[in-house]
Amino acid sequence: MPGHKVSGQTASGLSVDLRGQTALITGSTSGIGEALAKGLAANGANIILNGLGDHDEIEALRADIAKTYGVEVRYHSANMLKPDEIEDLVGYAKSEFGRLDILLNNAGIQHVAKIEDFPTEKWDAIIAINLTSAFHTIKHATPIMKAQGRGRIVNLASAHALVASPFKAAYVAAKHGILGLTKTVALELAEHGTTVNAICPGYVRTPLVDAQIGDTAKARGISEEAVVRDVMLSAQPTKKFVEYDQLVGALLYLVSESGASTNGTHLSVDGGWVAQ
Ligand code: NAD
């Protein structure tokens, strides 16, 4: 599947000196989170991985990032549905590395269904993982960043934080919500050397996207090929999926010193989707 596998190298073409910094990335055992963790590691940051998955595969990923980029990499299994585990995750970053410089709220799930068929438990889980987990990580990271006098919080939102698509009620609501959280906390932390921003990607060919192709086909009554061509890529004027390295580039800007005045806003990386 093109773009599906996250490569060991990053080719964003940008570099920022993150040596000595600690980055915590929720949902970094797959897809965008894994790619962004590698992008930060490639620039010298020590990494806390988090996410679901097979124990041995996660350990192999952890060891591979550490070896490839020569940084320290830890893994914490906090479930983003569980506030106590999220608090423990943030505390783990501080206890392992003594600091937390970059918090990337990336964990997310999707469910595609008509509103009248939308399972209530899916609504609850999407709001909890895609929105409320970021409230918890930010709440616990804030005292650490305030004490440091510097921090970078980046929320992986979506083009669906800015515009809607049918059959994605919970996802669109959660992503719109995270933009509100981004702006609010940005105002609260602005005088503490900490910026809070969102990245709003268009479609990236990850396991999350592959998994929704079938459901979207069913909800719209069209073929899976038509979903890719007429629903996903038709939303993006470039007619191309967004590449991992393009998101790494946006993230590196936000966490750099050049990004110090970019606060409480979002970077769209969507091929022009929301310009329409
Ligand atoms: P993915 O399915 O490849 O990865 C999701 C990650 O979240 C995995 O590491 C998974 O283990 C983790 N996760 C899921 N539930 C969790 C839980 N309860 N606790 C802890 N971790 C959990 O998906 P992706 O496409 O890489 O999505 C990553 C983020 O990017 C999501 O927030 C998604 O909404 C957003 N996004 C994706 C796209 C896209 O086209 N793929 C576009 C815009 C935004």
Residues whose N, C-alpha, C, O or C-beta is under 5 A from the ligand:
A	BS01	NAD	G27 S28 T29 S30 G31 I32 G33 N50 G51 L52 A78 N79 M80 L81 N106 A107 G108 I129 L156 A157 S158 A159 P201 G202 Y203 V204 T206 P207 L208 V209
